[in-house]
């Protein structure tokens, strides 16, 4: 028995809906990749500021809370963007 495959060896000129679907899929995949890459470029530095672990040294422990200074710097950077 021969198995029926709806998209097996069809000619796009005979089935314009199939051609449209293939072109639309390729276009959406291309646009999605472009948006994803641009968004990564814009968000990565901001996420780095948010996730970065506080760095403490002996001098900062003596002076006081370095976390509040680091947090305020990160907040200013986020607000500036």
N, C-alpha and C positions, 0 to 999 in steps of 0.2 A: 504494500500500500504506500502511496506517495503522500508525504506530509505537506499540507498547504501552508505556505508562508506568505502572509499578506504583503510584506515589504521585501521579499526575496530579490527578484530580478526585474523590478519594475523600472520603466523609463520615466524620468522626471517630466518629460514633455507630455506623456500620456496622463500623468497624475500631478497636476499643478499644486494640489493641496499638500502632497508629500514634499514637493520641492520647497514650498513656502514654509512648512514645518521645519525642514532641515536648515533653511536659511535663517529662520527666526531663532532656532536653538543656537546656532553658531553666533549670531549677533548678541543674544542675551549672555552667552558665556563670555564673549569678548568684553562687553560692557561691565559685567560683574567683576571680571579680573581687574579692569582698569580702576573701578571704584574701590575695590578691596585694597589694591596697591597704594592708591592715593590716600585712603583713610589710614592705612598703617603708617605712612610717612608723617601724617599730621598728628596722629594720636600717640605714637611711640614715645616721643620726648616728654609729653605730658604724663603718660603713665609712669615713666621712669621717675619723674618728680614725686608722684604719689606713692610709689611702691618702695622707693629707696630707703634702706635701713638707716637709722640715725647713726652718725659716726661720733663716737665720744672718745675723748682723750683725757689724760689726767688733768690737764689745764682746764678743760671745760667742766670737769666734775668739781673742781675747786671754785670756779666762777659761779656756777649755778646751772640752771636748766638750759642745756643746749638744744633740747628738743623743741621748745617753744620758738626759739630763733629759727631753727631749720623749718619748722612747720609754717611760720609766718613768711619765710622766703618762698616756700613752695606755693603758698596761697597767693602771694603777690604775682608769681610767675603765671599761675593759672588764670588769674583775673586779667592779666595783661593780654593774654591770648584771647 
